[in-house]
């Protein structure tokens, strides 16, 4: 059966997440406008900084820092941030961003953007967020 557009693009976000370099969670993001992919991004260290998976070291993991806390200890740039950084600004207006994430054990991670990513999405004038919830179901947020 042919997938709908949301399912199609979330599957691409899942594949993008396979490039992530974070030891705790892998996220992928895809920005789409008029059913055309504008940009993709995955979470990982900034250019020129060694990746956690290469170093086999994650400070937040070693300190048992809960999800959503103490981001200053993390080297990674979030998938949404990388997708926004790599997209042409004029193409993001009224676009949709798709986000998929996975835990270390391959279960679904909550794909809802953090506060910082939410602000970046709004500044990029992206109109909708579609993400996978921890239960694997699609969730949507309309940006006003």
C-alpha positions in Angstrom: 0.0 0.0 0.0 1.3 3.4 -0.9 2.0 5.6 2.2 0.5 9.0 2.8 2.8 12.0 2.7 3.3 12.2 6.5 4.2 8.5 6.7 6.5 8.9 3.8 8.4 11.8 5.2 8.6 10.4 8.7 10.1 7.2 7.2 12.8 9.4 5.6 13.4 11.1 9.0 13.9 7.6 10.5 16.6 6.9 7.9 18.2 10.3 8.5 18.4 9.4 12.2 20.7 6.5 11.3 23.5 9.0 10.7 23.3 10.5 14.2 26.4 10.3 16.3 24.9 10.6 19.8 25.3 7.5 22.1 22.0 8.1 24.0 19.5 8.9 21.3 19.4 9.2 17.5 17.2 11.8 15.9 16.5 12.7 12.3 14.7 15.7 10.9 13.4 16.5 7.4 12.1 19.9 6.3 9.5 19.7 3.5 7.7 22.3 1.5 5.2 21.5 -1.2 6.0 17.8 -0.9 9.7 18.5 -1.7 12.5 17.9 0.7 14.4 21.2 1.5 16.8 19.9 4.1 17.7 17.1 6.5 19.6 17.0 9.8 20.6 14.5 12.4 21.9 15.0 15.9 25.6 15.0 16.4 28.7 17.0 17.2 29.4 20.3 15.4 31.7 20.2 12.4 35.3 19.8 13.6 34.4 18.3 17.0 34.9 14.6 17.6 31.7 12.6 17.8 30.6 10.9 21.0 30.3 7.5 19.3 33.9 7.9 18.0 35.2 8.8 21.4 32.9 6.3 23.2 32.2 8.9 25.8 29.0 10.7 26.7 29.2 13.0 29.7 25.4 13.2 30.2 25.2 9.4 30.1 28.1 9.0 32.5 26.3 11.4 35.0 22.9 9.8 34.4 21.4 13.1 33.4 17.7 12.8 32.6 16.4 13.6 29.1 15.8 17.3 28.6 18.2 18.4 31.3 21.7 19.9 31.4 22.1 20.3 27.6 25.2 22.4 28.3 27.1 19.1 29.0 26.3 17.8 25.5 28.4 18.4 22.4 25.6 17.6 20.0 23.6 19.9 17.8 20.0 18.7 17.6 18.6 17.3 14.4 16.1 20.1 14.0 18.8 22.7 14.4 21.0 21.0 11.8 18.1 20.8 9.3 17.4 24.5 9.9 21.0 25.6 9.6 21.4 23.7 6.3 18.1 25.0 4.7 17.7 28.1 2.6 15.8 30.6 4.9 13.3 31.6 2.2 12.2 28.0 1.5 11.4 27.3 5.2 8.5 29.7 5.4 5.3 27.7 5.7 7.2 24.4 5.5 6.7 21.3 7.7 9.4 19.6 9.7 9.3 15.8 10.4 11.2 14.4 13.4 11.9 10.8 14.3 14.0 9.6 17.2 15.2 6.3 18.7 16.6 5.3 22.1 19.7 3.2 22.6 17.5 0.1 22.7 15.9 1.0 19.4 12.5 1.9 21.0 11.0 5.2 19.9 12.2 8.4 21.6 9.9 11.3 22.1 10.2 13.4 19.0 8.6 16.6 20.3 11.1 19.5 19.9 12.8 20.9 23.0 12.2 24.5 24.0 15.3 25.7 22.1 14.4 23.8 18.9 10.8 25.0 19.2 12.0 28.6 19.1 14.3 27.9 16.2 11.4 26.3 14.3 9.2 29.3 14.9 12.0 31.7 13.9 12.4 29.7 10.7 8.7 30.3 10.0 8.0 26.6 9.7 4.3 26.2 10.0 3.9 22.6 11.2 5.8 19.9 13.2 5.1 16.2 12.7 6.9 13.9 15.0 6.9 10.3 16.3 5.8 10.0 19.9 7.3 7.4 22.3 4.4 5.1 21.3 5.4 5.3 17.6 2.3 7.3 16.6 2.5 10.5 14.6 1.8 13.7 16.5 1.3 17.2 15.0 1.9 20.7 16.2 0.6 23.6 14.2 2.7 26.7 14.6 0.6 29.9 14.7 
